Amino acid sequence: MTYQEAKESFEKLFQNQMSEDEAKKLLVSLYEKGEEPQEIAAAATVMREHSIKLDMDESLRDKLIDIVGTGGDKIGSFNISSTVSLLLASLGSYVAKHGNRAITSNSGSADMLEALGINLNLTPKAQVRMLEDTGFTFMFAQKHHPAMKHIMPIRKSLSHRSIFNILGPLTNPAGAKKYLLGVFDKSFISPMVEGLKLLDAKNAIVVSSQEGMDEISISDITYAKSLNGEEFVIDPSNYGFKKASLEEIKGGNAKQNAKITQDIFNGVEKGAKKDIVLINAAAALVADDKAGDFKEGIEMARYAIESKKAKEHLKKIVEVSQKLG
């Protein structure tokens, strides 16, 4: 389909003007042939248009970054992107985190952030205040995408994934312009980069590890592509990290994952879990134009942890979220 044809089809789907059979046929046909960048961008555009957006000054919107993965990698890691998001906020970034409760894992970003004490029940106006005051806000996907209510049963009735398994990261209600975006399969790296271009992103790095993690791995190489089309491979050993097994970055439930984040920020956790946060934070800082390269980004992230800057800023985020609620 062309961009316009896909946009018209998804407009009908989101306005509930398709029968269940028609909707299934659309999703199955896209899956079977493989989703093209223009189809991904068109679907994301429609989903954004039907979302409850955050109203803010454009100068703030231009600063926003989202650190997000598609999910679905079934690795069972702790909440890496959420931890990185909190760390980046302590370094002056403006992180508009878009996420949900657990779907394929034991702890979704919402579950873990809530376990840290962050109040997620904020109005869109309060979410913008959070951004202004702390450089961090969280947008609960299910609250910002009401049109998904009638689509979800159709999506769940399919025996395989659909385009919705990759759309989430592209449908940020705050309209973030910068991304560190992880996908569960490297075949989606280029389509997601092209989709981000069509969605007028300013800067982005899209990653997928050799083992299929939707993060930069500490266990193996990670394939990456930036918005300018540069393709590269990230090898953690090139940055002085000791390669670790996937078992060493495993997480648990929301409470356990919240403790892992606290232990990293408190300086208690010094192993693979800290290392994977450092290398992902480095990529996010490069995507956010805060670091010139990965090496500089790693040092900035390490400073945020070891100076207790990240720990103190997390405390501020919790306090502000409670006041605004």
C-alpha positions in Angstrom: 0.0 0.0 0.0 1.0 3.6 -0.5 1.2 5.9 2.5 -2.2 7.4 1.7 -3.9 4.0 1.1 -2.5 2.7 4.5 -3.6 5.9 6.2 -7.1 5.6 4.9 -7.3 1.9 5.9 -6.1 2.6 9.5 -8.4 5.7 9.7 -11.3 3.3 9.1 -9.9 0.9 11.7 -9.5 3.5 14.4 -12.9 5.0 13.7 -14.4 1.5 14.1 -15.7 1.6 10.6 -14.3 -1.9 9.7 -15.9 -5.2 10.4 -13.9 -7.6 12.5 -13.2 -9.7 9.4 -12.0 -6.7 7.4 -9.7 -5.6 10.3 -8.2 -9.1 10.6 -7.7 -9.3 6.8 -5.8 -5.9 6.9 -3.6 -7.0 9.8 -2.9 -10.5 8.4 -2.1 -9.3 4.9 0.4 -6.7 6.3 2.0 -9.4 8.5 2.3 -12.0 5.6 3.9 -9.6 3.1 6.0 -7.7 5.7 5.1 -4.2 6.8 6.7 -1.5 4.7 8.1 1.8 6.2 5.3 3.9 4.6 2.6 1.6 6.1 4.3 1.7 9.5 4.5 5.5 9.4 0.9 5.8 8.2 -0.5 3.5 10.9 1.6 5.4 13.6 0.3 8.8 12.3 -3.3 7.7 12.6 -2.7 6.2 16.0 -1.0 9.5 17.1 -3.9 11.5 15.7 -6.4 9.4 17.8 -4.4 9.7 21.0 -4.8 12.0 23.9 -1.9 14.3 23.4 0.2 16.5 25.7 -0.2 20.2 25.0 3.1 22.0 25.4 5.3 24.7 24.0 7.0 23.5 20.8 10.4 24.5 22.2 9.9 21.9 24.9 8.6 19.3 22.5 11.7 19.7 20.3 13.8 18.6 23.3 11.9 15.4 24.0 13.4 11.9 23.7 11.8 8.5 24.3 13.9 5.5 25.3 11.7 2.6 24.3 11.5 -0.9 23.0 8.9 -2.9 21.1 8.9 -5.6 23.8 8.4 -9.2 22.7 12.0 -10.3 23.1 11.1 -12.8 25.9 14.6 -12.3 27.5 13.1 -11.5 30.9 15.6 -8.6 31.6 14.9 -6.0 34.3 13.5 -2.7 33.1 16.5 -1.3 31.3 14.9 1.4 29.2 13.0 2.8 32.2 16.2 2.9 34.3 18.1 4.6 31.5 15.2 7.1 31.1 15.5 8.1 34.8 19.3 8.4 34.5 19.0 10.6 31.4 16.6 13.0 33.2 19.3 13.5 35.9 21.7 14.6 33.1 19.4 17.4 31.8 17.5 15.4 29.1 13.8 15.7 28.7 12.4 12.2 28.6 8.8 11.6 27.6 8.5 7.9 28.5 5.6 6.1 26.8 4.8 2.6 28.1 2.4 0.2 29.6 1.9 -2.5 32.2 3.4 -6.0 31.6 2.3 -7.8 28.5 5.1 -10.2 27.6 7.2 -9.7 30.7 6.8 -9.9 34.5 7.1 -6.2 34.8 6.2 -3.5 32.3 7.6 0.1 32.6 4.4 1.3 34.3 4.6 -1.5 36.9 8.3 -0.8 37.8 8.0 3.0 37.9 4.9 2.6 40.2 6.9 0.3 42.5 9.6 3.1 42.7 6.9 5.3 44.1 6.2 7.4 41.0 2.6 8.5 40.7 1.4 7.6 37.2 -2.2 8.8 37.6 -1.5 12.3 36.3 -3.5 14.4 33.9 -1.9 15.4 30.6 -1.4 18.9 32.1 0.4 17.5 35.1 2.5 15.3 32.9 3.8 18.4 31.1 4.5 20.0 34.5 6.5 16.9 35.4 8.6 17.3 32.2 9.2 21.0 33.0 10.1 20.4 36.6 12.0 17.1 36.4 12.9 16.4 32.8 10.8 13.2 33.0 7.2 12.1 32.6 5.4 8.8 32.0 2.5 8.4 29.6 0.4 5.3 30.3 -0.4 3.9 26.8 -3.8 2.6 27.7 -4.9 6.0 29.0 -3.6 7.9 25.9 -4.9 5.6 23.2 -8.7 5.1 23.9 -9.3 3.9 20.3 -7.3 0.8 21.0 -10.2 -0.6 23.2 -12.1 -1.9 20.2 -8.9 -2.9 18.3 -7.3 -4.9 21.2 -9.7 -7.9 21.0 -9.1 -8.2 17.2 -5.3 -8.0 17.8 -5.5 -10.7 20.5 -7.6 -13.0 18.3 -4.6 -13.4 15.8 -2.3 -16.4 16.3 0.8 -14.2 15.3 2.1 -10.7 15.9 0.6 -7.8 14.0 1.8 -4.3 13.1 0.7 -3.2 16.6 3.6 -5.1 18.1 5.9 -2.5 16.5 3.7 0.6 16.5 3.9 1.4 20.3 7.3 3.1 20.3 6.3 5.3 17.3 3.0 6.6 18.9 4.4 8.8 21.7 1.5 11.2 22.8 4.0 13.9 23.6 5.3 13.9 20.0 8.9 13.1 21.0 11.3 14.0 18.2 14.3 11.9 19.4 14.6 8.2 20.1 16.6 5.3 21.3 14.4 2.6 19.9 14.8 -1.1 20.3 13.2 -3.8 18.2 13.0 -7.6 18.9 14.2 -8.6 15.4 16.9 -6.8 13.4 14.8 -7.1 10.2 12.7 -4.2 11.6 15.7 -1.9 12.1 15.6 -0.3 8.7 11.8 -0.1 8.4 11.6 1.6 11.8 14.3 4.1 10.8 12.5 4.9 7.6 9.2 5.2 9.5 10.8 7.6 12.0 12.0 9.8 9.1 8.4 9.9 7.7 7.2 10.9 11.1 9.7 13.9 11.2 12.0 12.6 13.9 15.0 14.8 14.5 17.5 12.1 15.7 17.3 8.4 16.5 19.2 5.2 16.9 17.3 2.0 16.3 18.9 -1.2 17.8 18.4 -5.0 18.0 20.9 -7.4 19.5 22.2 -10.6 18.1 20.1 -12.6 20.6 17.0 -10.5 19.7 17.0 -8.1 22.6 15.1 -4.8 22.1 18.0 -3.1 23.9 21.8 -2.9 23.4 23.2 -6.1 24.7 26.0 -6.7 27.2 26.2 -10.4 26.1 26.7 -10.1 22.4 26.9 -7.6 19.5 24.0 -5.3 18.7 23.0 -4.1 15.3 22.2 -0.4 15.0 21.2 2.2 12.5 20.9 6.0 13.0 18.4 8.3 11.3 21.0 9.5 8.8 21.3 5.9 7.5 24.6 5.0 9.1 24.6 1.3 10.0 27.0 0.1 12.7 27.6 -2.8 15.2 27.9 -2.2 18.9 30.3 -4.6 20.7 30.3 -4.0 24.5 33.9 -5.3 24.7 35.1 -2.4 22.6 34.0 -0.1 25.4 35.8 -2.0 28.2 32.8 -4.0 29.3 33.1 -7.6 30.2 30.6 -9.7 28.3 28.0 -11.3 30.6 25.4 -14.0 30.2 21.7 -13.1 29.7 21.1 -14.7 33.1 23.0 -11.8 34.7 20.6 -9.2 33.5 17.4 -11.1 34.3 14.8 -9.3 36.3 11.7 -10.3 38.2 8.4 -8.7 39.2 7.9 -4.9 39.5 9.1 -4.7 43.1 12.3 -6.7 42.3 13.0 -4.6 39.2 12.5 -1.4 41.1 15.1 -2.6 43.7 17.5 -3.4 40.8 17.2 0.2 39.6 17.7 1.6 43.1 20.7 -0.7 43.7 22.3 0.6 40.5 21.7 4.2 41.5 22.8 3.6 45.1 26.1 2.0 43.9 25.2 -1.4 45.3 24.9 -3.1 41.9 28.2 -2.9 40.1 28.0 -5.8 37.6 26.3 -6.6 34.3 23.1 -4.8 35.2 25.0 -1.5 35.7 27.0 -2.1 32.6 24.0 -2.6 30.4 22.5 0.6 31.7 25.7 2.5 31.0 25.9 1.3 27.3 22.2 2.0 26.6 22.4 5.4 28.3 25.4 6.2 26.1 23.4 5.5 23.0 20.5 7.6 24.3 22.8 10.5 25.1 24.2 10.4 21.6 20.6 10.2 20.1 19.7 13.2 22.4 22.8 15.2 21.1 24.2 15.3 24.6 27.2 13.1 23.9 29.5 13.2 20.9 30.1 9.5 20.9 29.5 6.3 23.0 32.7 6.7 25.0 31.7 10.2 26.2 28.1 9.0 26.8 29.3 6.1 29.0 31.4 8.5 31.1 28.5 10.9 31.5 26.2 8.0 32.6 28.8 6.6 35.0 29.2 10.1 36.5 25.4 10.3 37.1 25.5 7.1 39.0 28.7 7.4 40.9 28.1 11.0 42.0 24.6 9.9 43.2 23.1 12.5 40.8 20.7 9.8 39.4 19.7 8.7 42.9 18.9 12.2 44.1 17.0 13.0 40.9 14.9 9.9 41.2 13.9 11.1 44.6 12.9 14.4 43.1 10.8 12.7 40.4 8.9 10.7 43.0 8.3 13.7 45.2 7.1 16.0 42.3 4.8 13.2 40.9 3.2 12.8 44.3 2.6 16.6 44.7 1.1 16.9 41.2 -1.2 13.9 41.7 
